[in-house]
Amino acid sequence: MKVMVVGNGGREHTIAWKLAQSDEVEQVICVPGNGGTALENKCKNKSLSEGTYVSIAKEENCSMVVIGPENPLADGLADEFWAEEIPAVGPKKAAAQLEASKDLAKEFMSKYGVACAKSKTFTDENEALAYIEEQGAPIVIKADGLAAGKGVIVAQTLEDARLAVKELMEENKVGDAGKKLVIEEYLRGTEVSILAAVSVTPEHATDGTACIIPFVSARDHKRLEEGAKGPNTGGMGAVAPVDDFTPAIQEQFKKNILEPTLKGLIAEGYDYRGFIFFGLMLTPDGPKCLEYNVRLGDPETQAVLPLMDFDFAKMCKAIAEGTLSTFDFKWKKGYSVAPVAVSGGYPNIYKKGIQISIDENPLKETGAKLFIAGAIEDRRRDRRPASAIPSLITSGGRVLACSAQGETFTQAWNDAYKALACIKFSGMYYRKDIGLPGAAESN
């Protein structure tokens, strides 16, 4: 079969790579894809200038579509595919609002008893400021809508909190996403990411087949600088699994977060066939849910998917067909480490179009896999010999991740960083402590 992957980031490159490993997959059509998917085995890129997502899927005779990013899901792309009888892995529009609106997500958590931080929602700036004064700092300010990772501010002081409200509501820092704010209590602990497969439909809600199956635990490192310092980013690297997500905590997560979430998805009548991301805080009172994402996390995907010891394409089919509850999940033993290399100046202003140099033979010796995020093929023929292997130039802030696996964390970590040493581009920056003690944020 042919499978379409919607999106152009590192998550989508990883998904395409994993799908291509299946004997059942003839070709992966990446729309629009990136420089990594362009060179990936059994993959090809298609531009949206060639048609819509649905028309391209029809033209290519795709039997299934996997939707990567949140914006198309929130806009109802999964609904469009299903309307044309093309199975789509990704929740329909109504369920996708669990990420598109933090206010709706908090109402859902409260309604179904999901363990989470206490919060209150505001559309009036003065009322929001008065509530902050009443609650004190530290406190968390969240834009209600999708803001590409820029809508959450952890304010350590009242002054920082006031500034955050002003920037979001008055200065429109994230546009319409900040017209409504969710102000949340500050939780103390360490963050953990749980990615999971979901298969819930109104038709299967009452026969025991609706399910959420969690993957191995992971941890993203959001701060730009080592020691969890500097500004927030889209993610500077991830590791999986994390040892502090113990069996006891897993059981608390299942009882107090996962099961109530599943109950809520069923009760709301959602058609949710795709993935869910639980952003957790491991607090002294047990794990609390910080947020839902209605897709796989990035860069967690680059760490988690290589540990899968099963056919990813078959799992996606099981999600779409409603047979996920009987799918056999197997995981490789060991650890995965995936540090991210970014453009100089990120997450603020950075240059694009910078040539990327890859020392291929030493890279192969590490066994690590290079997942491209913000890079495209260099088509400037005058810049390289005509016979040269296709090369890449930067096109975004987060450029790539080097994902390595090992029986021990140390082995995986060493191989990942040996692999990064094989990559060079002007202004390239990466943290050298992903997964090490003190590298993760702890409140």
Summary of the structure (lengths in Angstrom):
residues: 443
radius of gyration: 21.2
end to end distance: 46.7
largest distance: 66.9
contacts: 1626
relative contact order: 0.14
helix: 34%
strand: 30%
